[in-house]
Amino acid sequence: MDKKNYKFDTLAIHAGGEGKNPHNALNPPIFQTSTFVFDSIDHVDKVMSFESDDYVYTRGNNPTLRLFENRMSALENGNGAVAFSSGMAAISSTLFSLLEPGDNVVVNSTLYGSTFTVITKLLTKYNVNYKIADFTKLEQFEQAIDDKTKVIYFETPCNPNLEIIDIKKVVNIAKNRSIKVVVDNTFASPYFQNPLDFGVDIVLHSATKYICGHGDVVGGVVVSNDLQYIQKLKFDYMCEFGGVMSPFNAWLLLRGLKTLGIRMRQHEQNAIKLAKFLESHNKIQNVMYPGLKNFKGYSVAKEQMRGFGAIITFEVKGGYDKAVNLVNKVKLAQLAVSLGDCETLIELPFAMTHRAYPKEALERFGLTESMVRISVGLENIEDIIDDIDKSLI
């Protein structure tokens, strides 16, 4: 399918296919097999020499995985993609593929907790160093770069404080030094943002979140315009580390992608209404949502995103105990670490997703103990607001 001729919602349903499905089935089959067979040793040689697109073993590739990868590549305006068994498999494999002993990676001060752990504790065991900077302060960010910096890594919007990083400006600084730029696009989804369009080298997702959308799959995906790099990531890292996605999960993610556009539109509609409610509530302070005009990153978000997403973070007046009281009292919202599902999910980053951050440095990393993060679901917004309102006592 020529993606230039179709819009996002159409591509999310049709992109990446190779003609009719077997037996003229509407939906592609799940190729639930570990192994593929050959006609002859000649056939083996052609496949293993990449002269044929046939398959060897699902750890290397599989028709269901390939369709998911092709579709994600189309939605992110890339040239190729690699599916992984989880978002963290995608993140860690990408970092290992780009960094060698003696190199360093410059990261934004606000990151998902497990990403922070990989960078600050795991990579350092292999003599890969890191520097942390506030990417919203470009001078500070630029000062962190040195001649050993090989990768710049950040999320935008950031988890959990929704900071918006100016992708174009970061890329311009990196390109002058031939440094690879990697962006975690999980919060925005490819529906609201395409970092590759701004010159980013690699974009990745926890596919567990909005790409799936139904809370029943764990997966990750990496997309790039550099096909040579995609081949390296797939065969030298994904295959050898073994972080392969199962065909069934790829099929479920393909199903999730069909409704990604319509889900994101409704998620955002609900989020905007909830953010405005929270902004006016006398027991809430410092509402963080890119769609609020007084939010620090609003103008940059408006320029580089097509929508503001569905994650809201705020602080409850009265500190940690009041925040705990809120998340314990909600009835409709579910207390959980994930996001991007049809259900509204609520959490305390300090106690849950970001508990690996040192307590004494929370403020420096844009976190507080009273911070609450909500992944706004698809329930009726009046019911969501009522649930939060009744729990703020």
Long-range contacts (C-beta under 8 A, 24 or more apart in sequence): 1-74, 3-74, 8-75, 8-190, 8-191, 8-261, 9-261, 9-262, 11-71, 11-74, 11-75, 12-71, 12-75, 12-257, 12-258, 12-259, 12-260, 12-261, 13-257, 13-258, 15-70, 15-71, 15-74, 15-75, 16-66, 16-67, 16-68, 16-69, 16-70, 16-71, 16-73, 16-74, 17-67, 17-70, 28-63, 28-64, 28-67, 28-251, 28-254, 29-64, 30-64, 30-247, 30-248, 30-251, 31-58, 31-62, 31-63, 31-64, 31-247, 32-247, 32-248, 33-58, 33-62, 33-247, 34-58, 58-244, 58-247, 59-239, 59-242, 59-244, 60-234, 60-235, 60-239, 61-234, 62-247, 62-250, 64-247, 64-250, 64-251, 64-254, 65-244, 65-245, 65-247, 65-250, 67-250, 67-254, 68-221, 68-245, 68-250, 68-251, 68-253, 68-254, 68-257, 69-221, 71-254, 71-257, 72-190, 72-205, 72-207, 72-211, 72-221, 72-223, 72-257, 73-223, 75-190, 75-191, 75-257, 75-260, 76-185, 76-190, 76-194, 76-195, 76-196, 76-203, 76-223, 77-194, 77-196, 77-197, 78-196, 78-203, 78-223, 78-224, 78-225, 79-224, 79-225, 79-226, 79-227, 79-230, 80-223, 80-224, 80-225, 80-226, 80-227, 80-230, 80-231, 81-221, 81-222, 81-223, 81-224, 81-230, 82-221, 82-222, 82-230, 82-233, 82-234, 82-238, 83-207, 83-219, 83-220, 83-221, 83-244, 83-245, 83-250, 84-219, 84-220, 84-221, 84-222, 84-238, 84-243, 84-244, 84-245, 85-218, 85-219, 85-220, 85-243, 85-244, 85-245, 85-246, 85-249, 86-206, 86-208, 86-218, 86-219, 86-220, 86-243, 87-186, 87-204, 87-205, 87-206, 87-207, 87-208, 87-209, 87-218, 87-219, 87-220, 88-114, 88-115, 88-118, 88-206, 88-220, 89-220, 89-238, 89-241, 89-243, 90-204, 90-205, 90-206, 90-220, 90-221, 90-222, 90-243, 91-115, 91-118, 91-184, 91-204, 91-220, 92-118, 92-122, 92-241, 93-222, 93-233, 93-237, 93-238, 93-241, 93-243, 94-182, 94-202, 94-204, 94-222, 94-233, 94-237, 95-119, 95-123, 95-128, 95-151, 95-153, 95-182, 96-123, 96-237, 96-241, 97-229, 97-232, 97-233, 97-236, 97-237, 98-150, 98-151, 98-180, 98-182, 99-123, 99-128, 99-150, 99-151, 100-128, 100-150, 101-126, 101-127, 101-128, 102-127, 102-128, 102-148, 103-128, 103-129, 103-148, 103-149, 103-150, 103-151, 104-128, 104-129, 104-130, 104-131, 104-146, 104-148, 104-149, 104-150, 105-129, 105-130, 105-131, 105-149, 105-150, 105-151, 105-152, 105-153, 106-130, 106-131, 106-132, 106-133, 106-141, 106-144, 106-145, 106-149, 106-151, 106-152, 106-153, 107-131, 107-132, 107-133, 107-152, 107-153, 107-154, 108-132, 108-133, 108-134, 108-135, 108-153, 108-154, 108-155, 108-158, 108-163, 108-165, 109-133, 109-134, 109-135, 109-364, 109-365, 109-366, 110-155, 110-158, 110-159, 110-160, 110-161, 110-163, 110-365, 110-366, 110-367, 111-153, 111-154, 111-155, 111-158, 111-159, 112-155, 112-159, 112-184, 112-353, 112-354, 113-349, 113-353, 113-354, 113-355, 113-356, 113-357, 114-356, 115-153, 115-155, 115-184, 116-354, 116-356, 116-357, 117-356, 119-153, 135-163, 135-165, 135-170, 136-163, 136-164, 136-165, 136-166, 136-296, 136-297, 138-166, 138-169, 138-170, 138-173, 141-170, 141-173, 142-173, 145-173, 145-177, 145-179, 149-177, 149-179, 150-179, 150-180, 151-179, 151-180, 151-181, 151-182, 152-179, 152-180, 152-181, 152-182, 153-182, 153-183, 153-184, 154-182, 154-183, 154-184, 155-183, 155-184, 155-186, 155-187, 156-183, 156-184, 156-185, 156-187, 156-188, 156-193, 156-195, 156-304, 157-187, 157-188, 157-290, 157-297, 157-301, 157-309, 157-311, 158-187, 158-366, 159-186, 159-187, 159-311, 159-349, 159-353, 159-373, 160-311, 160-313, 160-349, 160-353, 160-354, 160-367, 160-371, 160-373, 161-288, 161-313, 161-366, 161-367, 161-371, 162-187, 162-288, 162-289, 162-290, 162-295, 162-297, 162-311, 162-312, 162-313, 163-296, 163-297, 163-366, 164-290, 164-296, 164-297, 164-298, 164-300, 164-301, 164-304, 165-300, 166-300, 166-304, 167-195, 167-198, 167-199, 167-200, 167-304, 168-198, 168-199, 168-304, 171-198, 171-199, 171-200, 172-199, 175-199, 186-210, 186-340, 187-309, 187-311, 187-339, 188-305, 188-307, 188-309, 189-260, 189-264, 189-309, 189-340, 190-260, 191-260, 191-261, 191-264, 191-306, 191-307, 192-264, 192-268, 192-305, 192-306, 192-307, 192-308, 192-309, 193-304, 193-305, 193-306, 196-223, 196-224, 196-225, 198-304, 201-225, 201-226, 201-229, 202-229, 207-253, 208-338, 208-340, 209-338, 209-339, 209-340, 209-341, 210-260, 210-263, 210-264, 210-267, 210-340, 211-253, 211-256, 211-257, 211-260, 211-340, 212-252, 212-253, 212-256, 212-340, 213-256, 213-259, 213-260, 213-263, 213-340, 213-341, 213-342, 214-252, 214-256, 214-341, 214-342, 215-338, 215-341, 215-342, 215-343, 216-252, 217-249, 217-252, 217-253, 217-256, 218-249, 219-245, 219-249, 219-250, 219-253, 220-245, 263-342, 263-378, 264-307, 264-309, 264-310, 265-307, 266-378, 267-309, 267-310, 267-376, 267-377, 267-378, 268-307, 268-308, 268-309, 268-310, 269-381, 270-310, 270-376, 270-377, 270-378, 270-379, 270-381, 270-384, 271-308, 271-309, 271-310, 271-311, 271-312, 271-376, 272-308, 273-381, 273-385, 274-312, 274-374, 274-376, 274-381, 274-384, 274-385, 274-388, 275-312, 277-385, 277-388, 277-389, 278-312, 278-314, 278-388, 281-389, 281-392, 282-317, 283-316, 283-317, 283-318, 283-322, 283-392, 284-314, 284-315, 284-316, 284-317, 284-392, 285-314, 285-315, 285-316, 285-317, 286-314, 286-315, 287-312, 287-313, 287-314, 288-312, 288-313, 288-314, 289-313, 310-340, 310-375, 310-376, 311-339, 311-373, 311-374, 311-375, 311-376, 312-373, 312-374, 312-376, 313-349, 313-371, 313-372, 313-373, 313-374, 314-371, 314-372, 314-374, 315-368, 315-370, 315-371, 315-372, 316-370, 316-372, 316-392, 317-370, 318-370, 319-369, 319-370, 320-350, 320-369, 320-370, 322-370, 323-348, 323-369, 323-370, 323-371, 323-372, 324-348, 324-351, 325-391, 325-393, 326-372, 326-388, 326-391, 326-392, 327-372, 329-390, 329-391, 329-393, 330-387, 330-388, 330-391, 331-387, 331-390, 331-391, 332-379, 332-383, 332-384, 332-387, 333-374, 333-377, 333-384, 333-387, 333-388, 338-375, 339-373, 339-375, 340-375, 341-375, 341-377, 342-377, 342-378, 343-377, 343-378, 343-379, 344-374, 344-375, 344-376, 344-377, 344-379, 344-384, 344-387, 345-374, 345-375, 345-377, 346-372, 346-373, 346-374, 346-375, 347-372, 347-373, 348-372, 348-373, 349-373
